[in-house]
């Protein structure tokens, strides 16, 4: 019986997974620089994103709070865009699109706790 339990445990644990958000930043304008995406308790970013470029990143939301995206345009002007509030355990997809006027559109399909 103990042997059966030991074989079943890894199978049960394999079904557990961390809720992940698949985020994509899409640039439909001129090159942008110093990208920083902030979410509760962490952040990610890139040095630059070319026109027509995409930057993809997966992360787990570890707490509740707002999302924020900031970047610099080709003239060196800083831009900050405030996104939605999120909660620990949410998962799904999130897309930020930067247009040719440096305006940011947030599109989300998140589910889980806090919805």
TIVO-2410 file (N, C-alpha, C; in nm, 3 decimals):
# residues 115
REC num residu      c1      c2      c3 atome chaine
REC   1      X   0.083  -0.120   0.000     N      A
REC   1      X   0.000   0.000   0.000    CA      A
REC   1      X   0.087   0.126   0.000     C      A
REC   2      X   0.196   0.124   0.079     N      A
REC   2      X   0.287   0.238   0.085    CA      A
REC   2      X   0.349   0.264  -0.052     C      A
REC   3      X   0.385   0.158  -0.123     N      A
REC   3      X   0.444   0.172  -0.255    CA      A
REC   3      X   0.347   0.240  -0.351     C      A
REC   4      X   0.221   0.201  -0.348     N      A
REC   4      X   0.120   0.262  -0.432    CA      A
REC   4      X   0.104   0.411  -0.401     C      A
REC   5      X   0.108   0.446  -0.274     N      A
REC   5      X   0.097   0.586  -0.233    CA      A
REC   5      X   0.215   0.667  -0.283     C      A
REC   6      X   0.335   0.612  -0.275     N      A
REC   6      X   0.454   0.684  -0.321    CA      A
REC   6      X   0.452   0.707  -0.472     C      A
REC   7      X   0.396   0.613  -0.548     N      A
REC   7      X   0.385   0.632  -0.692    CA      A
REC   7      X   0.275   0.731  -0.729     C      A
REC   8      X   0.171   0.738  -0.651     N      A
REC   8      X   0.059   0.827  -0.679    CA      A
REC   8      X   0.090   0.972  -0.644     C      A
REC   9      X   0.174   0.994  -0.544     N      A
REC   9      X   0.206   1.130  -0.499    CA      A
REC   9      X   0.265   1.218  -0.610     C      A
REC  10      X   0.368   1.172  -0.683     N      A
REC  10      X   0.419   1.259  -0.791    CA      A
REC  10      X   0.315   1.290  -0.898     C      A
REC  11      X   0.228   1.197  -0.927     N      A
REC  11      X   0.123   1.222  -1.026    CA      A
REC  11      X   0.027   1.329  -0.978     C      A
REC  12      X  -0.006   1.325  -0.849     N      A
REC  12      X  -0.097   1.425  -0.793    CA      A
REC  12      X  -0.031   1.562  -0.792     C      A
REC  13      X   0.097   1.567  -0.757     N      A
REC  13      X   0.167   1.695  -0.753    CA      A
REC  13      X   0.187   1.753  -0.892     C      A
REC  14      X   0.199   1.670  -0.993     N      A
REC  14      X   0.219   1.718  -1.130    CA      A
REC  14      X   0.098   1.797  -1.178     C      A
REC  15      X  -0.020   1.773  -1.122     N      A
REC  15      X  -0.140   1.846  -1.161    CA      A
REC  15      X  -0.145   1.986  -1.104     C      A
REC  16      X  -0.064   2.017  -1.004     N      A
REC  16      X  -0.060   2.150  -0.944    CA      A
REC  16      X   0.028   2.241  -1.029     C      A
REC  17      X  -0.020   2.362  -1.053     N      A
REC  17      X   0.063   2.457  -1.126    CA      A
REC  17      X   0.034   2.597  -1.077     C      A
REC  18      X   0.131   2.682  -1.092     N      A
REC  18      X   0.119   2.821  -1.053    CA      A
REC  18      X   0.036   2.896  -1.156     C      A
REC  19      X  -0.062   2.977  -1.113     N      A
REC  19      X  -0.137   3.059  -1.209    CA      A
REC  19      X  -0.043   3.161  -1.276     C      A
REC  20      X  -0.042   3.163  -1.407     N      A
REC  20      X   0.050   3.247  -1.484    CA      A
REC  20      X  -0.027   3.349  -1.569     C      A
REC  21      X   0.030   3.469  -1.579     N      A
REC  21      X  -0.021   3.570  -1.671    CA      A
REC  21      X   0.077   3.577  -1.788     C      A
REC  22      X   0.027   3.563  -1.908     N      A
REC  22      X   0.106   3.572  -2.029    CA      A
REC  22      X   0.088   3.715  -2.083     C      A
REC  23      X   0.190   3.799  -2.062     N      A
REC  23      X   0.182   3.940  -2.102    CA      A
REC  23      X   0.259   3.963  -2.231     C      A
REC  24      X   0.200   4.045  -2.320     N      A
REC  24      X   0.266   4.082  -2.445    CA      A
REC  24      X   0.257   4.233  -2.461     C      A
REC  25      X   0.371   4.295  -2.489     N      A
REC  25      X   0.375   4.438  -2.521    CA      A
REC  25      X   0.396   4.448  -2.672     C      A
REC  26      X   0.306   4.519  -2.738     N      A
REC  26      X   0.310   4.533  -2.884    CA      A
REC  26      X   0.338   4.679  -2.917     C      A
REC  27      X   0.436   4.704  -3.002     N      A
REC  27      X   0.470   4.841  -3.042    CA      A
REC  27      X   0.422   4.867  -3.185     C      A
REC  28      X   0.322   4.952  -3.200     N      A
REC  28      X   0.270   4.988  -3.333    CA      A
REC  28      X   0.316   5.128  -3.375     C      A
REC  29      X   0.411   5.181  -3.301     N      A
REC  29      X   0.463   5.314  -3.333    CA      A
REC  29      X   0.613   5.309  -3.353     C      A
REC  30      X   0.679   5.425  -3.338     N      A
REC  30      X   0.825   5.428  -3.350    CA      A
REC  30      X   0.890   5.353  -3.234     C      A
REC  31      X   1.018   5.329  -3.246     N      A
REC  31      X   1.092   5.257  -3.142    CA      A
REC  31      X   1.070   5.321  -3.005     C      A
REC  32      X   1.054   5.237  -2.903     N      A
REC  32      X   1.042   5.285  -2.765    CA      A
REC  32      X   1.158   5.227  -2.684     C      A
REC  33      X   1.191   5.296  -2.574     N      A
REC  33      X   1.308   5.260  -2.495    CA      A
REC  33      X   1.273   5.251  -2.346     C      A
REC  34      X   1.361   5.184  -2.272     N      A
REC  34      X   1.352   5.174  -2.126    CA      A
REC  34      X   1.213   5.131  -2.080     C      A
REC  35      X   1.167   5.020  -2.134     N      A
REC  35      X   1.036   4.967  -2.099    CA      A
REC  35      X   1.041   4.909  -1.958     C      A
REC  36      X   0.943   4.942  -1.876     N      A
REC  36      X   0.932   4.884  -1.742    CA      A
REC  36      X   0.785   4.855  -1.712     C      A
REC  37      X   0.758   4.731  -1.681     N      A
REC  37      X   0.623   4.686  -1.647    CA      A
REC  37      X   0.625   4.648  -1.499     C      A
REC  38      X   0.547   4.717  -1.418     N      A
REC  38      X   0.542   4.691  -1.273    CA      A
REC  38      X   0.412   4.621  -1.237     C      A
REC  39      X   0.424   4.516  -1.158     N      A
REC  39      X   0.309   4.445  -1.102    CA      A
REC  39      X   0.339   4.421  -0.955     C      A
REC  40      X   0.240   4.382  -0.874     N      A
REC  40      X   0.263   4.371  -0.730    CA      A
REC  40      X   0.386   4.287  -0.695     C      A
REC  41      X   0.479   4.349  -0.625     N      A
REC  41      X   0.601   4.289  -0.571    CA      A
REC  41      X   0.709   4.256  -0.674     C      A
REC  42      X   0.694   4.296  -0.800     N      A
REC  42      X   0.798   4.266  -0.899    CA      A
REC  42      X   0.780   4.353  -1.024     C      A
REC  43      X   0.874   4.338  -1.117     N      A
REC  43      X   0.867   4.410  -1.244    CA      A
REC  43      X   0.951   4.336  -1.348     C      A
REC  44      X   0.932   4.373  -1.474     N      A
REC  44      X   1.016   4.323  -1.582    CA      A
REC  44      X   1.028   4.434  -1.684     C      A
REC  45      X   1.119   4.419  -1.779     N      A
REC  45      X   1.134   4.523  -1.879    CA      A
REC  45      X   1.233   4.486  -1.987     C      A
REC  46      X   1.259   4.583  -2.072     N      A
REC  46      X   1.353   4.566  -2.184    CA      A
REC  46      X   1.416   4.700  -2.216     C      A
REC  47      X   1.531   4.697  -2.280     N      A
REC  47      X   1.600   4.820  -2.319    CA      A
REC  47      X   1.526   4.895  -2.429     C      A
REC  48      X   1.474   4.821  -2.528     N      A
REC  48      X   1.403   4.886  -2.638    CA      A
REC  48      X   1.310   4.786  -2.707     C      A
REC  49      X   1.219   4.843  -2.786     N      A
REC  49      X   1.127   4.761  -2.865    CA      A
REC  49      X   1.108   4.832  -2.998     C      A
REC  50      X   1.146   4.764  -3.106     N      A
REC  50      X   1.143   4.821  -3.241    CA      A
REC  50      X   0.999   4.839  -3.290     C      A
REC  51      X   0.980   4.924  -3.392     N      A
REC  51      X   0.848   4.938  -3.453    CA      A
REC  51      X   0.798   4.802  -3.501     C      A
REC  52      X   0.673   4.769  -3.469     N      A
REC  52      X   0.616   4.640  -3.508    CA      A
REC  52      X   0.660   4.525  -3.419     C      A
REC  53      X   0.743   4.555  -3.319     N      A
REC  53      X   0.796   4.451  -3.232    CA      A
REC  53      X   0.700   4.407  -3.123     C      A
REC  54      X   0.727   4.289  -3.069     N      A
REC  54      X   0.651   4.233  -2.959    CA      A
REC  54      X   0.748   4.186  -2.851     C      A
REC  55      X   0.710   4.208  -2.727     N      A
REC  55      X   0.789   4.159  -2.614    CA      A
REC  55      X   0.695   4.078  -2.526     C      A
REC  56      X   0.729   3.952  -2.504     N      A
REC  56      X   0.643   3.862  -2.429    CA      A
REC  56      X   0.711   3.821  -2.299     C      A
REC  57      X   0.631   3.812  -2.192     N      A
REC  57      X   0.684   3.775  -2.061    CA      A
REC  57      X   0.574   3.705  -1.982     C      A
REC  58      X   0.609   3.600  -1.912     N      A
REC  58      X   0.514   3.530  -1.826    CA      A
REC  58      X   0.550   3.555  -1.680     C      A
REC  59      X   0.448   3.578  -1.598     N      A
REC  59      X   0.473   3.602  -1.456    CA      A
REC  59      X   0.355   3.555  -1.372     C      A
REC  60      X   0.381   3.539  -1.243     N      A
REC  60      X   0.278   3.503  -1.147    CA      A
REC  60      X   0.250   3.624  -1.059     C      A
REC  61      X   0.125   3.655  -1.039     N      A
REC  61      X   0.086   3.768  -0.954    CA      A
REC  61      X   0.096   3.723  -0.808     C      A
REC  62      X   0.183   3.788  -0.732     N      A
REC  62      X   0.211   3.747  -0.595    CA      A
REC  62      X   0.139   3.831  -0.490     C      A
REC  63      X   0.061   3.928  -0.530     N      A
REC  63      X  -0.011   4.013  -0.436    CA      A
REC  63      X  -0.112   4.098  -0.510     C      A
REC  64      X  -0.185   4.177  -0.436     N      A
REC  64      X  -0.286   4.264  -0.497    CA      A
REC  64      X  -0.231   4.403  -0.519     C      A
REC  65      X  -0.275   4.467  -0.627     N      A
REC  65      X  -0.231   4.603  -0.654    CA      A
REC  65      X  -0.245   4.638  -0.801     C      A
REC  66      X  -0.199   4.757  -0.837     N      A
REC  66      X  -0.213   4.805  -0.975    CA      A
REC  66      X  -0.100   4.756  -1.066     C      A
REC  67      X  -0.128   4.758  -1.195     N      A
REC  67      X  -0.026   4.736  -1.297    CA      A
REC  67      X   0.011   4.872  -1.354     C      A
REC  68      X   0.138   4.890  -1.386     N      A
REC  68      X   0.186   5.015  -1.443    CA      A
REC  68      X   0.289   4.984  -1.551     C      A
REC  69      X   0.283   5.059  -1.661     N      A
REC  69      X   0.379   5.044  -1.769    CA      A
REC  69      X   0.438   5.180  -1.800     C      A
REC  70      X   0.570   5.186  -1.807     N      A
REC  70      X   0.635   5.313  -1.843    CA      A
REC  70      X   0.744   5.288  -1.946     C      A
REC  71      X   0.769   5.391  -2.028     N      A
REC  71      X   0.869   5.382  -2.134    CA      A
REC  71      X   0.906   5.522  -2.178     C      A
REC  72      X   1.011   5.532  -2.259     N      A
REC  72      X   1.052   5.658  -2.320    CA      A
REC  72      X   1.034   5.649  -2.471     C      A
REC  73      X   0.987   5.759  -2.530     N      A
REC  73      X   0.971   5.761  -2.676    CA      A
REC  73      X   1.102   5.801  -2.742     C      A
REC  74      X   1.101   5.815  -2.876     N      A
REC  74      X   1.224   5.845  -2.950    CA      A
REC  74      X   1.281   5.983  -2.915     C      A
REC  75      X   1.198   6.072  -2.863     N      A
REC  75      X   1.245   6.206  -2.824    CA      A
REC  75      X   1.297   6.209  -2.680     C      A
REC  76      X   1.285   6.095  -2.611     N      A
REC  76      X   1.331   6.088  -2.472    CA      A
REC  76      X   1.225   6.125  -2.370     C      A
REC  77      X   1.101   6.150  -2.415     N      A
REC  77      X   0.993   6.182  -2.322    CA      A
REC  77      X   0.944   6.055  -2.253     C      A
REC  78      X   0.924   6.065  -2.122     N      A
REC  78      X   0.875   5.951  -2.044    CA      A
REC  78      X   0.723   5.944  -2.051     C      A
REC  79      X   0.671   5.823  -2.056     N      A
REC  79      X   0.527   5.798  -2.057    CA      A
REC  79      X   0.494   5.694  -1.951     C      A
REC  80      X   0.386   5.717  -1.878     N      A
REC  80      X   0.340   5.622  -1.777    CA      A
REC  80      X   0.194   5.591  -1.804     C      A
REC  81      X   0.161   5.462  -1.806     N      A
REC  81      X   0.024   5.418  -1.827    CA      A
REC  81      X  -0.017   5.328  -1.711     C      A
REC  82      X  -0.127   5.367  -1.646     N      A
REC  82      X  -0.177   5.287  -1.535    CA      A
REC  82      X  -0.275   5.185  -1.587     C      A
REC  83      X  -0.257   5.060  -1.545     N      A
REC  83      X  -0.342   4.951  -1.588    CA      A
REC  83      X  -0.440   4.910  -1.481     C      A
REC  84      X  -0.497   4.793  -1.496     N      A
REC  84      X  -0.597   4.746  -1.402    CA      A
REC  84      X  -0.538   4.704  -1.268     C      A
REC  85      X  -0.624   4.689  -1.169     N      A
REC  85      X  -0.588   4.630  -1.041    CA      A
REC  85      X  -0.591   4.478  -1.059     C      A
REC  86      X  -0.497   4.408  -0.998     N      A
REC  86      X  -0.494   4.263  -1.004    CA      A
REC  86      X  -0.485   4.206  -0.863     C      A
REC  87      X  -0.510   4.076  -0.851     N      A
REC  87      X  -0.504   4.009  -0.722    CA      A
REC  87      X  -0.423   3.880  -0.734     C      A
REC  88      X  -0.361   3.842  -0.625     N      A
REC  88      X  -0.281   3.719  -0.620    CA      A
REC  88      X  -0.364   3.602  -0.672     C      A
REC  89      X  -0.301   3.521  -0.756     N      A
REC  89      X  -0.367   3.402  -0.807    CA      A
REC  89      X  -0.440   3.419  -0.938     C      A
REC  90      X  -0.452   3.541  -0.988     N      A
REC  90      X  -0.518   3.559  -1.118    CA      A
REC  90      X  -0.428   3.502  -1.227     C      A
REC  91      X  -0.491   3.461  -1.337     N      A
REC  91      X  -0.418   3.406  -1.450    CA      A
REC  91      X  -0.488   3.444  -1.580     C      A
REC  92      X  -0.416   3.430  -1.690     N      A
REC  92      X  -0.475   3.460  -1.820    CA      A
REC  92      X  -0.378   3.534  -1.909     C      A
REC  93      X  -0.434   3.624  -1.992     N      A
REC  93      X  -0.352   3.700  -2.086    CA      A
REC  93      X  -0.371   3.850  -2.066     C      A
REC  94      X  -0.267   3.921  -2.102     N      A
REC  94      X  -0.267   4.066  -2.091    CA      A
REC  94      X  -0.187   4.119  -2.210     C      A
REC  95      X  -0.245   4.213  -2.284     N      A
REC  95      X  -0.175   4.272  -2.398    CA      A
REC  95      X  -0.176   4.423  -2.384     C      A
REC  96      X  -0.059   4.483  -2.398     N      A
REC  96      X  -0.046   4.629  -2.399    CA      A
REC  96      X  -0.002   4.667  -2.540     C      A
REC  97      X  -0.074   4.760  -2.600     N      A
REC  97      X  -0.040   4.805  -2.734    CA      A
REC  97      X  -0.006   4.953  -2.728     C      A
REC  98      X   0.114   4.987  -2.776     N      A
REC  98      X   0.159   5.126  -2.783    CA      A
REC  98      X   0.140   5.173  -2.926     C      A
REC  99      X   0.062   5.281  -2.945     N      A
REC  99      X   0.035   5.327  -3.081    CA      A
REC  99      X   0.138   5.432  -3.125     C      A
REC 100      X   0.119   5.489  -3.244     N      A
REC 100      X   0.216   5.584  -3.300    CA      A
REC 100      X   0.217   5.720  -3.229     C      A
REC 101      X   0.124   5.743  -3.135     N      A
REC 101      X   0.122   5.865  -3.054    CA      A
REC 101      X   0.165   5.838  -2.911     C      A
REC 102      X   0.222   5.719  -2.888     N      A
REC 102      X   0.267   5.674  -2.755    CA      A
REC 102      X   0.153   5.653  -2.656     C      A
REC 103      X   0.033   5.633  -2.709     N      A
REC 103      X  -0.082   5.599  -2.624    CA      A
REC 103      X  -0.083   5.447  -2.602     C      A
REC 104      X  -0.119   5.405  -2.480     N      A
REC 104      X  -0.118   5.263  -2.445    CA      A
REC 104      X  -0.262   5.214  -2.426     C      A
REC 105      X  -0.293   5.102  -2.490     N      A
REC 105      X  -0.421   5.035  -2.473    CA      A
REC 105      X  -0.397   4.903  -2.400     C      A
REC 106      X  -0.472   4.881  -2.292     N      A
REC 106      X  -0.463   4.758  -2.214    CA      A
REC 106      X  -0.577   4.666  -2.255     C      A
REC 107      X  -0.546   4.541  -2.281     N      A
REC 107      X  -0.648   4.440  -2.311    CA      A
REC 107      X  -0.618   4.320  -2.221     C      A
REC 108      X  -0.717   4.279  -2.143     N      A
REC 108      X  -0.693   4.171  -2.048    CA      A
REC 108      X  -0.801   4.066  -2.051     C      A
REC 109      X  -0.760   3.946  -2.024     N      A
REC 109      X  -0.850   3.833  -2.003    CA      A
REC 109      X  -0.795   3.757  -1.885     C      A
REC 110      X  -0.823   3.808  -1.766     N      A
REC 110      X  -0.773   3.749  -1.643    CA      A
REC 110      X  -0.889   3.685  -1.567     C      A
REC 111      X  -0.859   3.575  -1.503     N      A
REC 111      X  -0.960   3.508  -1.421    CA      A
REC 111      X  -0.894   3.460  -1.292     C      A
REC 112      X  -0.976   3.418  -1.201     N      A
REC 112      X  -0.925   3.366  -1.075    CA      A
REC 112      X  -0.961   3.457  -0.959     C      A
REC 113      X  -0.891   3.444  -0.848     N      A
REC 113      X  -0.923   3.523  -0.728    CA      A
REC 113      X  -0.931   3.673  -0.758     C      A
REC 114      X  -1.024   3.738  -0.695     N      A
REC 114      X  -1.038   3.883  -0.712    CA      A
REC 114      X  -1.125   3.923  -0.828     C      A
REC 115      X  -1.177   3.828  -0.906     N      A
REC 115      X  -1.262   3.862  -1.019    CA      A
REC 115      X  -1.404   3.882  -0.979     C      A
***
